[in-house]
Amino acid sequence: MTSLQLPNADRSIQPYRLTGTPIPLAKRGASDFNRVAFAAGHVVADPFAENDPC
């Protein structure tokens, strides 16, 4: 992936191209990380929405 789609203040989408050299990924064993990571891939936030909980 060399680009991302990022939102603008006017709610339009603008591509952002990544630059530089990626950091090499070091191989690790399963025992190096003893926790389970969860992600909510179905949750999408609108950063420009008026949804102040206060």
C-alpha positions, 0 to 999 in steps of 0.5 A, spaced: 500 500 500 503 506 497 497 511 498 491 512 503 484 515 502 484 521 507 478 526 509 478 533 508 474 538 512 469 539 506 468 531 507 471 530 500 476 524 500 483 526 498 489 521 496 495 521 500 501 518 497 506 515 502 514 517 502 520 514 504 523 507 505 519 502 510 522 499 516 524 492 516 519 487 519 523 483 524 520 476 525 518 474 532 515 467 535 508 467 537 511 466 544 514 473 544 507 476 544 502 473 550 496 477 548 491 477 543 489 483 539 482 485 537 480 490 532 473 492 530 474 493 523 466 494 522 466 501 526 467 507 522 468 514 525 466 520 521 471 525 524 467 531 522 461 529 525 458 533 530 457 528 536 460 531 542 457 527 548 458 532 553 
